[in-house]
Amino acid sequence: MTFRRSRYFFGEAFAGIIRNRLMSVASILTVASCLMIVSVFYSLVTNIDYFLQQLEEDIGIAVFIDNDVSAHGLEELYEAILQIDNVMSVRFVSHEEAFAIVSEQHEDQTILEGLPPDTFNRSFNIEIGDLRYHDDVVVALEELWDLGIYNIRQNQTIANMVIAISDMIRWSSTILIGILAVVSIIIITNTIRITVNARQNDINIMKYIGATDWFIRWPFVIEGILIGVIGALFPVGIMLFGYVRVVNWVQTNTAVIEFVRFRAANEVFIMLFPIIIGLGALIGTIGSGTSIRRHLHV
């Protein structure tokens, strides 16, 4: 595409937006609304996934071992646990280390006086790769009971709740995004169609004198892309300034989730920005392509 042609295509695209400014504004606002919801739900989902990663580090599974298991038996159990799918790491906790952990958790040390370290069972602390496979790992561990397992401690309640919330947000966001994307495409299609109808005679003349379909189509495609990209810039700008403020407000005013760490703004926007701009351009392209296709058959 030469510079002269590019200038012509972009000039016609901008002229079309200005000529139909009311419909163009409606299209831009519709795209912005759709992509704003995409941005909000993306931020929620990415932070929930981040929270799941934190839970994977903090929850884990503890396997307590019978006191009569020998060093060879410990090694055999250790190797068997490592072979379980989705087990990322296994750390051995000795009698002495278990005693020290319990001591740190109790301010009143008198209740521990006189107790030997082997009062507390040895254990393996297991880190899993994905909380969604927590129950599968527990089932696999129960199959190793005969190797000297005394007890399996697990806490999947919080993880199940977060996973359920994450799935709900993903499904609801997909449905909402799909509906709003269709609405955006319809409005952009109507916007471009008004421009196409106004220029129908010009299009027919260009076709009769030999202009290619793409030469005629490019201004309308660019117009749709511009509407989509301009609409995408609004939610990106709002999220850029609002994300940090919302996170700070939540952490300051919501004591119940003080322990939750949110993703840094730069980590969110390094992925969000190209996704939103790309979606805006795609919606605009589909809308413009749909409106111009039937007018090229003359």
C-alpha positions in Angstrom: 0.0 0.0 0.0 1.6 3.3 -1.2 1.7 6.4 0.9 -0.7 8.2 -1.5 -3.2 5.4 -1.3 -2.9 5.2 2.5 -3.5 8.9 2.8 -6.6 8.6 0.6 -7.9 5.6 2.6 -7.4 7.3 6.0 -8.8 10.6 4.8 -12.0 8.9 3.6 -12.2 6.9 6.9 -11.9 10.1 9.0 -14.4 11.9 6.7 -16.9 9.0 7.2 -16.6 9.2 11.0 -17.1 13.0 11.0 -20.1 12.8 8.5 -21.9 10.3 10.7 -20.6 11.7 14.0 -23.7 10.8 16.1 -23.6 7.1 15.0 -19.8 7.1 15.3 -20.1 8.4 18.9 -22.7 5.8 19.7 -20.4 3.1 18.2 -17.4 4.3 20.2 -19.4 4.4 23.4 -20.8 0.9 22.8 -17.3 -0.5 22.1 -16.0 1.4 25.2 -18.7 -0.1 27.4 -18.1 -3.6 26.1 -14.3 -3.4 26.6 -14.7 -1.7 30.0 -16.4 -4.8 31.2 -13.7 -6.9 29.6 -11.1 -4.9 31.4 -12.8 -5.2 34.8 -13.4 -8.9 34.5 -9.8 -9.4 33.2 -8.5 -7.6 36.3 -10.7 -9.7 38.6 -9.8 -13.0 36.9 -6.0 -12.3 36.8 -6.1 -11.3 40.5 -8.1 -14.4 41.4 -5.5 -16.5 39.6 -2.8 -14.7 41.5 -4.6 -15.4 44.8 -4.8 -19.1 43.8 -1.0 -19.0 43.3 -0.7 -17.6 46.8 -2.9 -20.3 48.2 -0.9 -23.0 46.4 2.2 -21.7 48.3 0.4 -21.3 51.7 -2.1 -24.1 51.9 -0.4 -27.2 50.6 -0.8 -30.7 52.2 0.9 -32.1 55.3 1.5 -35.8 55.5 2.2 -37.0 59.1 4.4 -40.1 59.5 4.3 -42.9 62.1 7.1 -42.7 64.6 8.2 -46.3 63.9 9.0 -45.6 60.2 12.7 -46.1 59.6 15.0 -43.8 57.6 14.7 -46.2 54.7 10.9 -46.1 54.9 11.0 -42.3 55.0 13.1 -42.3 51.8 10.7 -44.7 50.1 7.6 -42.6 51.1 9.4 -39.4 50.0 10.1 -40.9 46.5 6.5 -42.2 46.2 5.0 -38.8 47.0 7.3 -37.1 44.5 5.9 -39.4 41.8 2.3 -38.2 42.3 1.0 -36.0 39.5 0.9 -32.2 40.3 3.2 -32.5 43.3 5.7 -29.7 42.8 7.9 -30.2 46.0 8.1 -32.2 49.2 9.8 -30.9 52.3 10.6 -33.1 55.3 9.9 -31.8 58.8 11.7 -33.5 61.6 10.6 -34.0 65.2 12.8 -31.1 66.3 11.5 -28.7 63.6 7.9 -29.6 64.3 8.5 -28.9 68.0 10.1 -25.5 67.1 7.1 -24.6 64.9 4.6 -25.4 67.7 6.7 -23.4 70.2 6.5 -20.4 67.9 2.7 -20.6 67.7 2.2 -20.7 71.5 3.0 -17.7 73.7 2.6 -19.8 76.8 5.7 -22.0 76.7 4.8 -23.7 80.0 2.5 -26.1 78.3 5.4 -27.5 76.3 7.9 -27.9 79.2 9.0 -31.4 79.7 7.7 -32.6 76.3 10.3 -34.4 74.2 10.6 -33.3 70.5 9.3 -36.7 69.3 5.9 -35.9 70.8 5.2 -34.3 67.5 5.1 -36.4 64.4 7.5 -36.0 61.5 5.8 -34.9 58.3 6.2 -34.1 54.7 4.9 -30.7 53.6 3.7 -31.0 50.0 3.3 -28.1 47.5 1.0 -28.8 44.6 1.1 -27.2 41.2 -2.6 -26.4 40.8 -5.2 -26.2 43.6 -7.7 -27.6 41.2 -5.9 -31.0 41.5 -5.8 -30.9 45.3 -8.4 -33.7 45.8 -6.6 -35.9 43.3 -3.4 -35.5 45.2 -5.1 -36.4 48.4 -6.6 -39.6 46.9 -3.2 -40.6 45.6 -1.7 -40.0 49.1 -4.3 -42.2 50.7 -3.1 -45.0 48.5 0.3 -44.7 50.2 -1.1 -45.2 53.7 0.6 -48.6 54.1 4.0 -46.9 53.7 3.7 -45.4 57.2 1.3 -42.4 56.8 -0.2 -41.5 60.2 -2.5 -38.7 59.1 -3.1 -36.3 56.1 -3.9 -32.7 56.9 -5.5 -30.6 54.2 -7.6 -27.5 53.9 -9.4 -27.2 50.6 -12.4 -25.1 51.8 -11.0 -21.7 50.9 -9.4 -23.0 47.7 -12.7 -24.5 46.6 -14.5 -21.2 47.3 -12.0 -19.1 45.3 -12.0 -21.6 42.4 -15.8 -21.5 42.3 -15.8 -17.7 42.3 -13.1 -17.7 39.6 -15.2 -20.1 37.4 -18.3 -18.0 38.0 -16.5 -14.8 37.0 -15.1 -16.4 33.9 -18.4 -17.8 32.7 -20.4 -14.6 33.4 -17.7 -12.4 31.8 -17.6 -14.6 28.7 -21.4 -14.3 28.3 -21.5 -10.5 29.0 -18.5 -9.9 26.7 -20.2 -12.0 23.9 -23.5 -10.1 24.2 -21.8 -6.7 24.2 -19.5 -7.6 21.4 -22.5 -8.5 19.2 -24.2 -5.3 20.1 -21.0 -3.3 19.3 -20.7 -5.1 16.0 -24.3 -4.4 15.1 -24.0 -0.6 15.9 -20.7 -0.3 14.0 -22.2 -2.2 11.1 -25.1 0.3 11.0 -22.7 3.2 11.3 -20.6 2.0 8.3 -23.8 1.1 6.4 -25.0 4.8 6.6 -21.7 5.9 5.1 -21.9 3.1 2.4 -25.5 4.0 1.5 -24.5 7.7 1.2 -21.7 6.7 -1.2 -23.5 4.0 -3.1 -23.4 5.8 -6.4 -19.7 6.5 -6.0 -19.0 2.9 -5.2 -20.9 1.8 -8.3 -19.0 4.2 -10.5 -15.7 3.0 -9.0 -16.6 -0.7 -9.6 -17.6 0.1 -13.3 -14.3 1.9 -14.0 -12.3 -1.1 -12.7 -11.6 -0.3 -9.0 -10.8 -3.5 -7.0 -13.0 -4.6 -4.1 -10.2 -3.9 -1.6 -9.6 -0.4 -2.9 -13.3 0.4 -2.2 -13.3 -1.6 1.0 -10.2 -0.2 2.7 -11.7 3.2 3.8 -14.6 1.5 5.5 -12.5 -1.1 7.1 -10.1 1.6 8.5 -13.2 3.6 9.7 -14.4 0.5 11.6 -10.9 -0.1 13.0 -10.6 3.5 14.1 -14.0 3.4 15.8 -13.0 0.2 17.6 -9.5 1.5 18.7 -10.9 4.8 19.9 -13.5 3.0 21.9 -10.8 0.8 23.3 -8.7 3.7 24.5 -11.4 4.9 27.0 -11.5 1.7 29.2 -7.7 1.4 29.0 -7.3 5.0 30.2 -9.9 4.5 33.0 -8.4 1.3 34.2 -4.9 2.7 34.1 -5.8 5.5 36.5 -8.4 3.6 38.5 -6.8 0.2 39.1 -4.2 1.3 41.6 -6.7 3.6 43.4 -9.3 0.8 43.7 -6.7 -1.7 45.0 -5.4 0.8 47.5 -9.0 1.6 48.7 -9.8 -2.2 49.0 -6.7 -2.9 51.0 -7.2 0.1 53.2 -10.9 -0.2 53.9 -11.5 -4.0 53.8 -9.9 -5.6 56.8 -11.2 -9.1 55.9 -8.8 -9.4 53.0 -5.7 -7.7 54.4 -3.7 -10.9 53.7 -4.5 -10.8 50.0 -1.8 -9.5 47.7 -3.0 -8.0 44.4 -1.1 -8.0 41.1 1.0 -4.9 40.4 -0.6 -2.5 37.9 2.3 -3.0 35.4 1.8 -6.8 35.4 -1.9 -6.3 34.6 -1.6 -3.7 31.9 1.3 -5.3 30.0 -1.3 -7.9 29.0 -4.5 -5.9 29.2 -3.5 -3.1 26.8 -2.8 -5.2 23.7 -5.8 -7.4 24.4 -8.3 -4.5 24.7 -6.8 -2.6 21.7 -6.8 -5.9 19.6 -10.4 -6.6 20.6 -11.5 -3.1 19.7 -9.8 -3.3 16.3 -11.3 -6.8 15.7 -14.9 -5.7 16.6 -14.5 -2.7 14.2 -13.1 -4.8 11.4 -16.0 -7.3 11.7 -18.6 -4.6 11.8 -17.2 -2.7 8.8 -16.5 -5.9 6.8 -20.1 -7.1 7.3 -21.6 -3.8 6.2 -19.6 -3.3 3.0 -19.7 -6.9 1.6 -23.1 -6.9 0.0 -22.6 -3.4 -1.6 -19.6 -4.6 -3.6 -21.8 -6.9 -5.8 -23.1 -4.6 -8.5 
